[in-house]
């Protein structure tokens, strides 16, 4: 199993940037898929971005060109660089690791974008 801790959330204005980080309690080198999800008030939890062990990435259409997901297998961390933030990005962001057959979730970090 793995414990995941997200950091880096906070309050920013539209157009600003934040970098979220997810620290894992064990090696992530063998974890095929890691991802960032978010959940805004009154909305379903949605996939923001995902990255495989081989470096393939996937993004929600709403964040393409603004967000960038990365992972550092030597430090057992995953990051989400968020640029040009919009009010619609306001949500709790979760780090997720898929370790077959289970998904492991962090506690979440709040991102609030104000206009």
Jmol script that loads the backbone (N, CA, C; Angstrom):
load data "model"
ATOM      1  N   UNK A   1       0.827  -1.177   0.000  1.00  0.00           N
ATOM      2  CA  UNK A   1       0.000   0.000   0.000  1.00  0.00           C
ATOM      3  C   UNK A   1       0.874   1.243   0.000  1.00  0.00           C
ATOM      4  N   UNK A   2       0.213   2.390  -0.078  1.00  0.00           N
ATOM      5  CA  UNK A   2       0.934   3.645  -0.117  1.00  0.00           C
ATOM      6  C   UNK A   2       0.092   4.728   0.543  1.00  0.00           C
ATOM      7  N   UNK A   3       0.767   5.611   1.243  1.00  0.00           N
ATOM      8  CA  UNK A   3       0.122   6.804   1.768  1.00  0.00           C
ATOM      9  C   UNK A   3       0.536   7.980   0.903  1.00  0.00           C
ATOM     10  N   UNK A   4      -0.413   8.842   0.626  1.00  0.00           N
ATOM     11  CA  UNK A   4      -0.193   9.975  -0.259  1.00  0.00           C
ATOM     12  C   UNK A   4      -0.575  11.257   0.461  1.00  0.00           C
ATOM     13  N   UNK A   5       0.281  12.254   0.364  1.00  0.00           N
ATOM     14  CA  UNK A   5       0.026  13.536   1.010  1.00  0.00           C
ATOM     15  C   UNK A   5       0.192  14.651  -0.005  1.00  0.00           C
ATOM     16  N   UNK A   6      -0.879  15.405  -0.208  1.00  0.00           N
ATOM     17  CA  UNK A   6      -0.845  16.527  -1.138  1.00  0.00           C
ATOM     18  C   UNK A   6      -0.492  17.812  -0.398  1.00  0.00           C
ATOM     19  N   UNK A   7       0.292  18.637  -1.046  1.00  0.00           N
ATOM     20  CA  UNK A   7       0.605  19.963  -0.534  1.00  0.00           C
ATOM     21  C   UNK A   7       0.586  20.953  -1.686  1.00  0.00           C
ATOM     22  N   UNK A   8       0.549  22.215  -1.356  1.00  0.00           N
ATOM     23  CA  UNK A   8       0.664  23.258  -2.358  1.00  0.00           C
ATOM     24  C   UNK A   8      -0.606  23.999  -2.686  1.00  0.00           C
ATOM     25  N   UNK A   9      -1.718  23.559  -2.151  1.00  0.00           N
ATOM     26  CA  UNK A   9      -2.958  24.257  -2.405  1.00  0.00           C
ATOM     27  C   UNK A   9      -2.982  25.607  -1.718  1.00  0.00           C
ATOM     28  N   UNK A  10      -3.961  26.401  -2.090  1.00  0.00           N
ATOM     29  CA  UNK A  10      -4.078  27.711  -1.485  1.00  0.00           C
ATOM     30  C   UNK A  10      -5.038  28.587  -2.243  1.00  0.00           C
ATOM     31  N   UNK A  11      -4.976  29.867  -1.938  1.00  0.00           N
ATOM     32  CA  UNK A  11      -5.840  30.869  -2.549  1.00  0.00           C
ATOM     33  C   UNK A  11      -5.031  31.708  -3.527  1.00  0.00           C
ATOM     34  N   UNK A  12      -5.499  31.762  -4.755  1.00  0.00           N
ATOM     35  CA  UNK A  12      -4.848  32.567  -5.783  1.00  0.00           C
ATOM     36  C   UNK A  12      -5.897  33.321  -6.578  1.00  0.00           C
ATOM     37  N   UNK A  13      -5.453  34.347  -7.272  1.00  0.00           N
ATOM     38  CA  UNK A  13      -6.343  35.091  -8.148  1.00  0.00           C
ATOM     39  C   UNK A  13      -6.326  34.494  -9.550  1.00  0.00           C
ATOM     40  N   UNK A  14      -7.361  34.796 -10.306  1.00  0.00           N
ATOM     41  CA  UNK A  14      -7.405  34.324 -11.678  1.00  0.00           C
ATOM     42  C   UNK A  14      -6.143  34.746 -12.419  1.00  0.00           C
ATOM     43  N   UNK A  15      -5.642  33.838 -13.249  1.00  0.00           N
ATOM     44  CA  UNK A  15      -4.415  34.090 -13.973  1.00  0.00           C
ATOM     45  C   UNK A  15      -3.161  33.684 -13.230  1.00  0.00           C
ATOM     46  N   UNK A  16      -3.299  33.368 -11.968  1.00  0.00           N
ATOM     47  CA  UNK A  16      -2.163  32.976 -11.168  1.00  0.00           C
ATOM     48  C   UNK A  16      -1.794  31.519 -11.347  1.00  0.00           C
ATOM     49  N   UNK A  17      -0.779  31.104 -10.609  1.00  0.00           N
ATOM     50  CA  UNK A  17      -0.267  29.740 -10.714  1.00  0.00           C
ATOM     51  C   UNK A  17      -0.106  29.111  -9.345  1.00  0.00           C
ATOM     52  N   UNK A  18      -0.237  27.808  -9.323  1.00  0.00           N
ATOM     53  CA  UNK A  18       0.058  27.005  -8.154  1.00  0.00           C
ATOM     54  C   UNK A  18       0.717  25.722  -8.612  1.00  0.00           C
ATOM     55  N   UNK A  19       1.528  25.169  -7.749  1.00  0.00           N
ATOM     56  CA  UNK A  19       2.130  23.876  -8.020  1.00  0.00           C
ATOM     57  C   UNK A  19       1.773  22.945  -6.872  1.00  0.00           C
ATOM     58  N   UNK A  20       1.013  21.918  -7.188  1.00  0.00           N
ATOM     59  CA  UNK A  20       0.653  20.913  -6.209  1.00  0.00           C
ATOM     60  C   UNK A  20       1.673  19.793  -6.224  1.00  0.00           C
ATOM     61  N   UNK A  21       1.933  19.247  -5.062  1.00  0.00           N
ATOM     62  CA  UNK A  21       2.854  18.137  -4.952  1.00  0.00           C
ATOM     63  C   UNK A  21       2.208  17.007  -4.172  1.00  0.00           C
ATOM     64  N   UNK A  22       2.520  15.804  -4.557  1.00  0.00           N
ATOM     65  CA  UNK A  22       2.035  14.609  -3.885  1.00  0.00           C
ATOM     66  C   UNK A  22       3.235  13.778  -3.473  1.00  0.00           C
ATOM     67  N   UNK A  23       3.388  13.578  -2.181  1.00  0.00           N
ATOM     68  CA  UNK A  23       4.489  12.784  -1.659  1.00  0.00           C
ATOM     69  C   UNK A  23       3.980  11.403  -1.275  1.00  0.00           C
ATOM     70  N   UNK A  24       4.633  10.393  -1.783  1.00  0.00           N
ATOM     71  CA  UNK A  24       4.252   9.013  -1.509  1.00  0.00           C
ATOM     72  C   UNK A  24       5.162   8.397  -0.461  1.00  0.00           C
ATOM     73  N   UNK A  25       4.612   7.480   0.298  1.00  0.00           N
ATOM     74  CA  UNK A  25       5.350   6.851   1.386  1.00  0.00           C
ATOM     75  C   UNK A  25       6.226   5.692   0.935  1.00  0.00           C
ATOM     76  N   UNK A  26       6.166   5.357  -0.311  1.00  0.00           N
ATOM     77  CA  UNK A  26       6.949   4.269  -0.856  1.00  0.00           C
ATOM     78  C   UNK A  26       7.350   4.606  -2.272  1.00  0.00           C
ATOM     79  N   UNK A  27       8.149   3.758  -2.863  1.00  0.00           N
ATOM     80  CA  UNK A  27       8.547   3.949  -4.245  1.00  0.00           C
ATOM     81  C   UNK A  27       7.331   3.992  -5.154  1.00  0.00           C
ATOM     82  N   UNK A  28       7.359   4.920  -6.100  1.00  0.00           N
ATOM     83  CA  UNK A  28       6.283   4.996  -7.080  1.00  0.00           C
ATOM     84  C   UNK A  28       6.738   4.530  -8.453  1.00  0.00           C
ATOM     85  N   UNK A  29       7.981   4.098  -8.547  1.00  0.00           N
ATOM     86  CA  UNK A  29       8.525   3.718  -9.845  1.00  0.00           C
ATOM     87  C   UNK A  29       7.712   2.626 -10.514  1.00  0.00           C
ATOM     88  N   UNK A  30       7.174   1.713  -9.719  1.00  0.00           N
ATOM     89  CA  UNK A  30       6.432   0.593 -10.264  1.00  0.00           C
ATOM     90  C   UNK A  30       4.928   0.847 -10.368  1.00  0.00           C
ATOM     91  N   UNK A  31       4.501   2.033  -9.981  1.00  0.00           N
ATOM     92  CA  UNK A  31       3.084   2.374 -10.074  1.00  0.00           C
ATOM     93  C   UNK A  31       2.802   2.877 -11.478  1.00  0.00           C
ATOM     94  N   UNK A  32       2.033   2.107 -12.216  1.00  0.00           N
ATOM     95  CA  UNK A  32       1.831   2.438 -13.625  1.00  0.00           C
ATOM     96  C   UNK A  32       1.146   3.780 -13.804  1.00  0.00           C
ATOM     97  N   UNK A  33       0.037   3.973 -13.125  1.00  0.00           N
ATOM     98  CA  UNK A  33      -0.739   5.185 -13.339  1.00  0.00           C
ATOM     99  C   UNK A  33      -0.922   5.958 -12.045  1.00  0.00           C
ATOM    100  N   UNK A  34      -0.557   7.217 -12.096  1.00  0.00           N
ATOM    101  CA  UNK A  34      -0.857   8.143 -11.028  1.00  0.00           C
ATOM    102  C   UNK A  34      -1.626   9.304 -11.628  1.00  0.00           C
ATOM    103  N   UNK A  35      -2.446   9.917 -10.827  1.00  0.00           N
ATOM    104  CA  UNK A  35      -3.347  10.913 -11.374  1.00  0.00           C
ATOM    105  C   UNK A  35      -3.714  11.964 -10.347  1.00  0.00           C
ATOM    106  N   UNK A  36      -4.220  13.067 -10.860  1.00  0.00           N
ATOM    107  CA  UNK A  36      -4.831  14.103 -10.052  1.00  0.00           C
ATOM    108  C   UNK A  36      -6.316  14.162 -10.398  1.00  0.00           C
ATOM    109  N   UNK A  37      -7.122  14.109  -9.382  1.00  0.00           N
ATOM    110  CA  UNK A  37      -8.555  14.321  -9.504  1.00  0.00           C
ATOM    111  C   UNK A  37      -8.925  15.581  -8.739  1.00  0.00           C
ATOM    112  N   UNK A  38     -10.091  16.104  -9.049  1.00  0.00           N
ATOM    113  CA  UNK A  38     -10.587  17.230  -8.274  1.00  0.00           C
ATOM    114  C   UNK A  38     -12.092  17.112  -8.106  1.00  0.00           C
ATOM    115  N   UNK A  39     -12.571  17.729  -7.052  1.00  0.00           N
ATOM    116  CA  UNK A  39     -13.998  17.759  -6.806  1.00  0.00           C
ATOM    117  C   UNK A  39     -14.388  19.143  -6.332  1.00  0.00           C
ATOM    118  N   UNK A  40     -15.239  19.774  -7.109  1.00  0.00           N
ATOM    119  CA  UNK A  40     -15.772  21.079  -6.761  1.00  0.00           C
ATOM    120  C   UNK A  40     -17.103  20.899  -6.049  1.00  0.00           C
ATOM    121  N   UNK A  41     -17.503  21.876  -5.250  1.00  0.00           N
ATOM    122  CA  UNK A  41     -18.779  21.770  -4.542  1.00  0.00           C
ATOM    123  C   UNK A  41     -19.934  21.509  -5.497  1.00  0.00           C
ATOM    124  N   UNK A  42     -20.737  20.510  -5.173  1.00  0.00           N
ATOM    125  CA  UNK A  42     -21.902  20.192  -5.976  1.00  0.00           C
ATOM    126  C   UNK A  42     -21.617  19.462  -7.268  1.00  0.00           C
ATOM    127  N   UNK A  43     -20.368  19.100  -7.502  1.00  0.00           N
ATOM    128  CA  UNK A  43     -20.010  18.424  -8.738  1.00  0.00           C
ATOM    129  C   UNK A  43     -19.398  17.060  -8.465  1.00  0.00           C
ATOM    130  N   UNK A  44     -19.397  16.237  -9.496  1.00  0.00           N
ATOM    131  CA  UNK A  44     -18.765  14.931  -9.416  1.00  0.00           C
ATOM    132  C   UNK A  44     -17.249  15.079  -9.392  1.00  0.00           C
ATOM    133  N   UNK A  45     -16.601  14.127  -8.772  1.00  0.00           N
ATOM    134  CA  UNK A  45     -15.153  14.093  -8.822  1.00  0.00           C
ATOM    135  C   UNK A  45     -14.723  13.787 -10.254  1.00  0.00           C
ATOM    136  N   UNK A  46     -13.752  14.536 -10.760  1.00  0.00           N
ATOM    137  CA  UNK A  46     -13.342  14.373 -12.141  1.00  0.00           C
ATOM    138  C   UNK A  46     -11.835  14.222 -12.264  1.00  0.00           C
ATOM    139  N   UNK A  47     -11.439  13.499 -13.290  1.00  0.00           N
ATOM    140  CA  UNK A  47     -10.024  13.347 -13.595  1.00  0.00           C
ATOM    141  C   UNK A  47      -9.491  14.642 -14.182  1.00  0.00           C
ATOM    142  N   UNK A  48      -8.412  15.139 -13.617  1.00  0.00           N
ATOM    143  CA  UNK A  48      -7.752  16.331 -14.118  1.00  0.00           C
ATOM    144  C   UNK A  48      -6.612  15.965 -15.053  1.00  0.00           C
ATOM    145  N   UNK A  49      -5.748  15.083 -14.586  1.00  0.00           N
ATOM    146  CA  UNK A  49      -4.594  14.662 -15.366  1.00  0.00           C
ATOM    147  C   UNK A  49      -4.098  13.330 -14.848  1.00  0.00           C
ATOM    148  N   UNK A  50      -3.492  12.557 -15.730  1.00  0.00           N
ATOM    149  CA  UNK A  50      -2.928  11.270 -15.355  1.00  0.00           C
ATOM    150  C   UNK A  50      -1.589  11.089 -16.042  1.00  0.00           C
ATOM    151  N   UNK A  51      -0.737  10.308 -15.417  1.00  0.00           N
ATOM    152  CA  UNK A  51       0.576  10.036 -15.983  1.00  0.00           C
ATOM    153  C   UNK A  51       0.954   8.595 -15.699  1.00  0.00           C
ATOM    154  N   UNK A  52       1.504   7.926 -16.697  1.00  0.00           N
ATOM    155  CA  UNK A  52       1.930   6.543 -16.548  1.00  0.00           C
ATOM    156  C   UNK A  52       3.413   6.482 -16.218  1.00  0.00           C
ATOM    157  N   UNK A  53       3.860   5.295 -15.877  1.00  0.00           N
ATOM    158  CA  UNK A  53       5.269   5.099 -15.560  1.00  0.00           C
ATOM    159  C   UNK A  53       6.171   5.346 -16.758  1.00  0.00           C
ATOM    160  N   UNK A  54       5.612   5.229 -17.954  1.00  0.00           N
ATOM    161  CA  UNK A  54       6.383   5.472 -19.160  1.00  0.00           C
ATOM    162  C   UNK A  54       6.346   6.928 -19.605  1.00  0.00           C
ATOM    163  N   UNK A  55       5.589   7.748 -18.886  1.00  0.00           N
ATOM    164  CA  UNK A  55       5.563   9.162 -19.191  1.00  0.00           C
ATOM    165  C   UNK A  55       4.393   9.643 -20.019  1.00  0.00           C
ATOM    166  N   UNK A  56       3.506   8.744 -20.395  1.00  0.00           N
ATOM    167  CA  UNK A  56       2.328   9.163 -21.137  1.00  0.00           C
ATOM    168  C   UNK A  56       1.413   9.976 -20.235  1.00  0.00           C
ATOM    169  N   UNK A  57       0.836  11.026 -20.780  1.00  0.00           N
ATOM    170  CA  UNK A  57      -0.029  11.896 -20.000  1.00  0.00           C
ATOM    171  C   UNK A  57      -1.390  12.046 -20.649  1.00  0.00           C
ATOM    172  N   UNK A  58      -2.353  12.368 -19.825  1.00  0.00           N
ATOM    173  CA  UNK A  58      -3.707  12.623 -20.276  1.00  0.00           C
ATOM    174  C   UNK A  58      -4.272  13.757 -19.452  1.00  0.00           C
ATOM    175  N   UNK A  59      -4.995  14.656 -20.111  1.00  0.00           N
ATOM    176  CA  UNK A  59      -5.554  15.814 -19.437  1.00  0.00           C
ATOM    177  C   UNK A  59      -7.020  15.981 -19.761  1.00  0.00           C
ATOM    178  N   UNK A  60      -7.742  16.494 -18.798  1.00  0.00           N
ATOM    179  CA  UNK A  60      -9.093  16.931 -19.081  1.00  0.00           C
ATOM    180  C   UNK A  60      -9.037  18.085 -20.071  1.00  0.00           C
ATOM    181  N   UNK A  61     -10.011  18.140 -20.963  1.00  0.00           N
ATOM    182  CA  UNK A  61     -10.023  19.204 -21.958  1.00  0.00           C
ATOM    183  C   UNK A  61      -9.985  20.590 -21.322  1.00  0.00           C
ATOM    184  N   UNK A  62     -10.601  20.724 -20.179  1.00  0.00           N
ATOM    185  CA  UNK A  62     -10.706  22.016 -19.534  1.00  0.00           C
ATOM    186  C   UNK A  62      -9.376  22.558 -19.015  1.00  0.00           C
ATOM    187  N   UNK A  63      -8.371  21.692 -18.893  1.00  0.00           N
ATOM    188  CA  UNK A  63      -7.089  22.135 -18.350  1.00  0.00           C
ATOM    189  C   UNK A  63      -5.946  22.013 -19.341  1.00  0.00           C
ATOM    190  N   UNK A  64      -6.199  21.473 -20.513  1.00  0.00           N
ATOM    191  CA  UNK A  64      -5.147  21.324 -21.515  1.00  0.00           C
ATOM    192  C   UNK A  64      -4.527  22.672 -21.845  1.00  0.00           C
ATOM    193  N   UNK A  65      -3.215  22.690 -21.886  1.00  0.00           N
ATOM    194  CA  UNK A  65      -2.501  23.915 -22.178  1.00  0.00           C
ATOM    195  C   UNK A  65      -2.241  24.782 -20.971  1.00  0.00           C
ATOM    196  N   UNK A  66      -2.883  24.474 -19.865  1.00  0.00           N
ATOM    197  CA  UNK A  66      -2.703  25.254 -18.644  1.00  0.00           C
ATOM    198  C   UNK A  66      -2.043  24.458 -17.525  1.00  0.00           C
ATOM    199  N   UNK A  67      -2.366  23.181 -17.455  1.00  0.00           N
ATOM    200  CA  UNK A  67      -1.836  22.318 -16.399  1.00  0.00           C
ATOM    201  C   UNK A  67      -0.813  21.358 -16.980  1.00  0.00           C
ATOM    202  N   UNK A  68       0.131  20.956 -16.156  1.00  0.00           N
ATOM    203  CA  UNK A  68       1.130  19.981 -16.555  1.00  0.00           C
ATOM    204  C   UNK A  68       1.390  19.013 -15.408  1.00  0.00           C
ATOM    205  N   UNK A  69       1.252  17.730 -15.686  1.00  0.00           N
ATOM    206  CA  UNK A  69       1.486  16.707 -14.680  1.00  0.00           C
ATOM    207  C   UNK A  69       2.879  16.127 -14.868  1.00  0.00           C
ATOM    208  N   UNK A  70       3.523  15.803 -13.776  1.00  0.00           N
ATOM    209  CA  UNK A  70       4.850  15.204 -13.833  1.00  0.00           C
ATOM    210  C   UNK A  70       5.040  14.281 -12.640  1.00  0.00           C
ATOM    211  N   UNK A  71       6.046  13.448 -12.735  1.00  0.00           N
ATOM    212  CA  UNK A  71       6.377  12.578 -11.614  1.00  0.00           C
ATOM    213  C   UNK A  71       7.885  12.447 -11.521  1.00  0.00           C
ATOM    214  N   UNK A  72       8.365  12.318 -10.310  1.00  0.00           N
ATOM    215  CA  UNK A  72       9.784  12.132 -10.054  1.00  0.00           C
ATOM    216  C   UNK A  72       9.925  10.832  -9.282  1.00  0.00           C
ATOM    217  N   UNK A  73      10.282   9.790  -9.990  1.00  0.00           N
ATOM    218  CA  UNK A  73      10.359   8.475  -9.362  1.00  0.00           C
ATOM    219  C   UNK A  73      11.525   8.346  -8.393  1.00  0.00           C
ATOM    220  N   UNK A  74      12.507   9.234  -8.500  1.00  0.00           N
ATOM    221  CA  UNK A  74      13.632   9.195  -7.573  1.00  0.00           C
ATOM    222  C   UNK A  74      13.280   9.806  -6.230  1.00  0.00           C
ATOM    223  N   UNK A  75      12.303  10.694  -6.212  1.00  0.00           N
ATOM    224  CA  UNK A  75      11.874  11.328  -4.970  1.00  0.00           C
ATOM    225  C   UNK A  75      10.492  10.882  -4.530  1.00  0.00           C
ATOM    226  N   UNK A  76       9.894  10.000  -5.292  1.00  0.00           N
ATOM    227  CA  UNK A  76       8.573   9.459  -4.973  1.00  0.00           C
ATOM    228  C   UNK A  76       7.530  10.563  -4.842  1.00  0.00           C
ATOM    229  N   UNK A  77       7.553  11.443  -5.811  1.00  0.00           N
ATOM    230  CA  UNK A  77       6.608  12.547  -5.815  1.00  0.00           C
ATOM    231  C   UNK A  77       5.954  12.686  -7.180  1.00  0.00           C
ATOM    232  N   UNK A  78       4.801  13.290  -7.162  1.00  0.00           N
ATOM    233  CA  UNK A  78       4.098  13.655  -8.368  1.00  0.00           C
ATOM    234  C   UNK A  78       3.666  15.099  -8.206  1.00  0.00           C
ATOM    235  N   UNK A  79       3.638  15.832  -9.300  1.00  0.00           N
ATOM    236  CA  UNK A  79       3.298  17.242  -9.228  1.00  0.00           C
ATOM    237  C   UNK A  79       2.262  17.606 -10.275  1.00  0.00           C
ATOM    238  N   UNK A  80       1.573  18.688  -9.998  1.00  0.00           N
ATOM    239  CA  UNK A  80       0.644  19.276 -10.960  1.00  0.00           C
ATOM    240  C   UNK A  80       0.915  20.769 -10.989  1.00  0.00           C
ATOM    241  N   UNK A  81       1.505  21.219 -12.074  1.00  0.00           N
ATOM    242  CA  UNK A  81       1.732  22.641 -12.267  1.00  0.00           C
ATOM    243  C   UNK A  81       0.486  23.234 -12.896  1.00  0.00           C
ATOM    244  N   UNK A  82      -0.090  24.206 -12.241  1.00  0.00           N
ATOM    245  CA  UNK A  82      -1.329  24.815 -12.687  1.00  0.00           C
ATOM    246  C   UNK A  82      -1.067  26.283 -12.996  1.00  0.00           C
ATOM    247  N   UNK A  83      -1.228  26.638 -14.251  1.00  0.00           N
ATOM    248  CA  UNK A  83      -1.021  28.006 -14.694  1.00  0.00           C
ATOM    249  C   UNK A  83      -2.316  28.602 -15.217  1.00  0.00           C
ATOM    250  N   UNK A  84      -2.333  29.921 -15.285  1.00  0.00           N
ATOM    251  CA  UNK A  84      -3.507  30.636 -15.790  1.00  0.00           C
ATOM    252  C   UNK A  84      -4.785  30.114 -15.150  1.00  0.00           C
ATOM    253  N   UNK A  85      -4.783  30.093 -13.854  1.00  0.00           N
ATOM    254  CA  UNK A  85      -5.911  29.521 -13.125  1.00  0.00           C
ATOM    255  C   UNK A  85      -7.186  30.327 -13.329  1.00  0.00           C
ATOM    256  N   UNK A  86      -8.280  29.597 -13.363  1.00  0.00           N
ATOM    257  CA  UNK A  86      -9.599  30.171 -13.534  1.00  0.00           C
ATOM    258  C   UNK A  86     -10.452  29.845 -12.319  1.00  0.00           C
ATOM    259  N   UNK A  87     -11.514  30.608 -12.135  1.00  0.00           N
ATOM    260  CA  UNK A  87     -12.392  30.344 -11.002  1.00  0.00           C
ATOM    261  C   UNK A  87     -12.973  28.938 -11.068  1.00  0.00           C
ATOM    262  N   UNK A  88     -13.151  28.424 -12.277  1.00  0.00           N
ATOM    263  CA  UNK A  88     -13.689  27.079 -12.454  1.00  0.00           C
ATOM    264  C   UNK A  88     -12.745  25.990 -11.948  1.00  0.00           C
ATOM    265  N   UNK A  89     -11.496  26.348 -11.685  1.00  0.00           N
ATOM    266  CA  UNK A  89     -10.538  25.383 -11.163  1.00  0.00           C
ATOM    267  C   UNK A  89     -10.656  25.193  -9.658  1.00  0.00           C
ATOM    268  N   UNK A  90     -11.470  26.001  -9.023  1.00  0.00           N
ATOM    269  CA  UNK A  90     -11.654  25.884  -7.581  1.00  0.00           C
ATOM    270  C   UNK A  90     -12.207  24.508  -7.229  1.00  0.00           C
ATOM    271  N   UNK A  91     -11.494  23.792  -6.388  1.00  0.00           N
ATOM    272  CA  UNK A  91     -11.879  22.436  -6.021  1.00  0.00           C
ATOM    273  C   UNK A  91     -10.895  21.901  -4.996  1.00  0.00           C
ATOM    274  N   UNK A  92     -11.243  20.756  -4.433  1.00  0.00           N
ATOM    275  CA  UNK A  92     -10.286  19.985  -3.666  1.00  0.00           C
ATOM    276  C   UNK A  92      -9.593  19.042  -4.637  1.00  0.00           C
ATOM    277  N   UNK A  93      -8.284  19.066  -4.632  1.00  0.00           N
ATOM    278  CA  UNK A  93      -7.490  18.259  -5.548  1.00  0.00           C
ATOM    279  C   UNK A  93      -6.906  17.067  -4.811  1.00  0.00           C
ATOM    280  N   UNK A  94      -7.024  15.903  -5.436  1.00  0.00           N
ATOM    281  CA  UNK A  94      -6.590  14.658  -4.831  1.00  0.00           C
ATOM    282  C   UNK A  94      -5.526  13.966  -5.670  1.00  0.00           C
ATOM    283  N   UNK A  95      -4.532  13.450  -5.007  1.00  0.00           N
ATOM    284  CA  UNK A  95      -3.530  12.596  -5.617  1.00  0.00           C
ATOM    285  C   UNK A  95      -4.018  11.157  -5.550  1.00  0.00           C
ATOM    286  N   UNK A  96      -3.883  10.434  -6.648  1.00  0.00           N
ATOM    287  CA  UNK A  96      -4.366   9.055  -6.715  1.00  0.00           C
ATOM    288  C   UNK A  96      -3.293   8.163  -7.320  1.00  0.00           C
ATOM    289  N   UNK A  97      -3.080   7.019  -6.708  1.00  0.00           N
ATOM    290  CA  UNK A  97      -2.157   6.024  -7.227  1.00  0.00           C
ATOM    291  C   UNK A  97      -2.903   4.727  -7.479  1.00  0.00           C
ATOM    292  N   UNK A  98      -2.748   4.202  -8.677  1.00  0.00           N
ATOM    293  CA  UNK A  98      -3.353   2.918  -9.005  1.00  0.00           C
ATOM    294  C   UNK A  98      -2.330   1.823  -8.786  1.00  0.00           C
ATOM    295  N   UNK A  99      -2.594   1.001  -7.797  1.00  0.00           N
ATOM    296  CA  UNK A  99      -1.782  -0.180  -7.524  1.00  0.00           C
ATOM    297  C   UNK A  99      -2.729  -1.359  -7.579  1.00  0.00           C
ATOM    298  N   UNK A 100      -2.678  -2.078  -8.669  1.00  0.00           N
ATOM    299  CA  UNK A 100      -3.642  -3.135  -8.929  1.00  0.00           C
ATOM    300  C   UNK A 100      -3.829  -4.034  -7.734  1.00  0.00           C
ATOM    301  N   UNK A 101      -5.075  -4.293  -7.349  1.00  0.00           N
ATOM    302  CA  UNK A 101      -6.322  -3.878  -7.997  1.00  0.00           C
ATOM    303  C   UNK A 101      -6.982  -2.675  -7.363  1.00  0.00           C
ATOM    304  N   UNK A 102      -6.232  -1.884  -6.596  1.00  0.00           N
ATOM    305  CA  UNK A 102      -6.822  -0.811  -5.813  1.00  0.00           C
ATOM    306  C   UNK A 102      -6.319   0.558  -6.234  1.00  0.00           C
ATOM    307  N   UNK A 103      -7.116   1.554  -5.917  1.00  0.00           N
ATOM    308  CA  UNK A 103      -6.711   2.944  -6.039  1.00  0.00           C
ATOM    309  C   UNK A 103      -6.517   3.519  -4.646  1.00  0.00           C
ATOM    310  N   UNK A 104      -5.454   4.280  -4.483  1.00  0.00           N
ATOM    311  CA  UNK A 104      -5.150   4.901  -3.205  1.00  0.00           C
ATOM    312  C   UNK A 104      -5.221   6.407  -3.354  1.00  0.00           C
ATOM    313  N   UNK A 105      -5.854   7.037  -2.395  1.00  0.00           N
ATOM    314  CA  UNK A 105      -6.150   8.455  -2.454  1.00  0.00           C
ATOM    315  C   UNK A 105      -5.479   9.211  -1.325  1.00  0.00           C
ATOM    316  N   UNK A 106      -5.021  10.408  -1.638  1.00  0.00           N
ATOM    317  CA  UNK A 106      -4.563  11.311  -0.607  1.00  0.00           C
ATOM    318  C   UNK A 106      -5.740  11.985   0.066  1.00  0.00           C
ATOM    319  N   UNK A 107      -5.439  12.848   1.020  1.00  0.00           N
ATOM    320  CA  UNK A 107      -6.505  13.513   1.776  1.00  0.00           C
ATOM    321  C   UNK A 107      -7.080  14.725   1.059  1.00  0.00           C
ATOM    322  N   UNK A 108      -6.388  15.183   0.047  1.00  0.00           N
ATOM    323  CA  UNK A 108      -6.843  16.324  -0.722  1.00  0.00           C
ATOM    324  C   UNK A 108      -6.247  17.633  -0.250  1.00  0.00           C
ATOM    325  N   UNK A 109      -6.156  18.570  -1.172  1.00  0.00           N
ATOM    326  CA  UNK A 109      -5.701  19.917  -0.850  1.00  0.00           C
ATOM    327  C   UNK A 109      -6.598  20.917  -1.570  1.00  0.00           C
ATOM    328  N   UNK A 110      -6.988  21.952  -0.862  1.00  0.00           N
ATOM    329  CA  UNK A 110      -7.941  22.918  -1.395  1.00  0.00           C
ATOM    330  C   UNK A 110      -7.249  23.930  -2.292  1.00  0.00           C
ATOM    331  N   UNK A 111      -7.812  24.125  -3.467  1.00  0.00           N
ATOM    332  CA  UNK A 111      -7.391  25.184  -4.372  1.00  0.00           C
ATOM    333  C   UNK A 111      -8.575  26.116  -4.568  1.00  0.00           C
ATOM    334  N   UNK A 112      -8.371  27.375  -4.255  1.00  0.00           N
ATOM    335  CA  UNK A 112      -9.422  28.368  -4.428  1.00  0.00           C
ATOM    336  C   UNK A 112      -8.905  29.484  -5.320  1.00  0.00           C
ATOM    337  N   UNK A 113      -9.624  29.734  -6.394  1.00  0.00           N
ATOM    338  CA  UNK A 113      -9.245  30.770  -7.340  1.00  0.00           C
ATOM    339  C   UNK A 113     -10.298  31.864  -7.279  1.00  0.00           C
ATOM    340  N   UNK A 114      -9.870  33.053  -6.963  1.00  0.00           N
ATOM    341  CA  UNK A 114     -10.782  34.176  -6.824  1.00  0.00           C
ATOM    342  C   UNK A 114     -10.616  35.146  -7.980  1.00  0.00           C
ATOM    343  N   UNK A 115     -11.679  35.847  -8.282  1.00  0.00           N
ATOM    344  CA  UNK A 115     -11.656  36.845  -9.345  1.00  0.00           C
ATOM    345  C   UNK A 115     -11.535  38.247  -8.806  1.00  0.00           C
TER     346      UNK A 115
END
end "model"
wireframe off; spacefill off
backbone 0.3
color backbone group
